[in-house]
Amino acid sequence: MHNTMNNHSNIERTVMRRVHTISVLRFILSGSVFAVFILILALWGIGREVWVAKILENGPIDIFGKFQYFFYAFDHTRLVVQALVLLTLASSVYLARAVARSIPFSSLVQA
């Protein structure tokens, strides 16, 4: 009788270990974690390719001028930097969408 109980607990431990492994892998492979990884990698790449502080320092003060300046800077940079900027924007939008979807609507509306 003792042997059967021990086998049952070994089986249970094995199953629970696999369930835990799957839950950890599900978290690691989720879209949000992937988006954060892409965002960090793209920002690191932008930092290696251009001197961001100098770009911000050389820009105009007014809002409309900043928009034109950033568009011009984006248009006249290398393809690698353009791809990294687009990756940064896409992953930021995805993360904002994921955060907005994770907030329950009922907590925002006070009845």
Secondary structure, DSSP 8 states (H G I E B T S, - for coil): -HHHHHHHHHHHHHHHHHHHHHHHHHHHTSHHHHHHHHHHHHHHHHHHHS-HHHHHHHS-SSHHHHHHHHHHHHHTS-HHHHHHHHHHHHHHHHHHHHHHHHS-HHHHS--
